[in-house]
Amino acid sequence: MAVQSSVVTRDLDKIAAQTGNVYQSVVVISKRARQIAVNIKEELNNKLAEFATTVDNLEEVFENREQIEISKFYERLPKPTTTATEEFLEGKLNHRMRDEEPKLD
């Protein structure tokens, strides 16, 4: 049984190529990863909200197999940073630098 490594070596030159600076590239990737994480969290919370209960008695709360399967599905999804890095390296992200304030003479 082969175990896949969760650590992938990345070529910094490829990461820096799109912005000309590895640090700017990391900022772009991290902002996209944050967007992905927020979207996934909202989606998961919406799906799990269907199972929310107002019962305070623990005896009346039972395991819901569908809820468990939904949670397991989201646990198996690739990490947002991995997805964002792949999107960036494949050129699927649009990014731009904010314009600097014009200097007054």
C-alpha positions in Angstrom: 0.0 0.0 0.0 1.5 3.3 -1.1 1.0 6.3 1.1 0.8 9.6 -0.6 2.9 12.3 0.9 1.0 15.5 1.9 4.2 17.5 1.4 5.0 18.6 -2.1 8.2 20.3 -3.1 7.5 23.4 -5.1 9.8 25.2 -7.5 10.2 28.8 -6.1 11.1 30.1 -9.6 7.7 28.9 -10.9 5.9 30.5 -8.0 7.8 33.8 -8.4 7.4 33.8 -12.2 3.9 35.3 -12.4 4.5 38.2 -10.1 8.3 38.6 -10.3 8.6 38.2 -6.5 8.0 35.0 -4.5 6.6 37.0 -1.6 4.0 38.7 -3.8 3.1 35.3 -5.1 2.6 33.9 -1.6 0.3 36.8 -0.8 -1.8 36.1 -3.9 -2.0 32.4 -3.0 -2.8 33.0 0.7 -5.6 35.4 -0.2 -7.1 32.9 -2.6 -6.7 30.1 0.0 -8.6 32.3 2.5 -11.4 32.8 0.0 -11.6 29.0 -0.6 -11.6 28.3 3.1 -14.5 30.7 3.8 -16.5 29.3 0.9 -16.0 25.7 2.1 -16.9 26.7 5.7 -20.1 28.5 4.6 -21.1 25.5 2.5 -20.5 23.0 5.3 -22.3 25.2 7.8 -25.3 25.5 5.5 -25.5 21.7 5.0 -25.0 21.0 8.7 -27.6 23.6 9.7 -30.3 21.3 8.4 -29.4 18.9 11.3 -29.3 21.6 14.0 -31.4 20.7 17.0 -32.7 22.8 19.8 -32.9 19.9 22.2 -30.8 20.3 25.4 -31.3 16.7 26.5 -28.4 14.6 25.4 -30.5 11.4 25.5 -32.6 12.8 22.6 -29.6 13.7 20.4 -28.6 10.8 18.2 -26.0 10.2 15.5 -27.1 11.1 12.1 -25.3 9.0 9.5 -25.9 11.6 6.7 -24.4 14.3 8.9 -21.4 12.1 9.6 -20.9 11.4 5.9 -21.1 15.1 5.0 -18.5 15.9 7.6 -16.2 13.1 6.4 -16.5 14.4 2.8 -15.4 17.9 3.8 -12.5 16.4 5.9 -11.2 14.6 2.8 -11.2 17.7 0.5 -7.8 19.1 -0.3 -6.6 21.9 1.9 -7.4 25.4 0.6 -3.7 26.3 0.4 -3.1 23.3 -1.9 -6.0 24.2 -4.1 -4.9 27.9 -4.2 -1.3 27.0 -5.1 -2.5 24.7 -7.9 -4.8 27.4 -9.3 -1.9 29.9 -9.1 0.6 27.7 -10.9 -1.9 26.8 -13.6 -2.5 30.5 -14.3 -6.2 30.3 -13.2 -6.0 33.3 -10.8 -6.3 36.9 -11.9 -4.4 39.3 -9.6 -3.2 42.8 -9.8 -1.3 45.2 -7.6 -3.2 48.1 -6.0 -2.3 51.4 -7.6 -0.1 53.5 -5.4 -1.3 56.9 -4.4 -0.3 59.6 -6.9 2.5 61.8 -5.6 1.8 65.5 -5.4 4.5 67.8 -6.7 
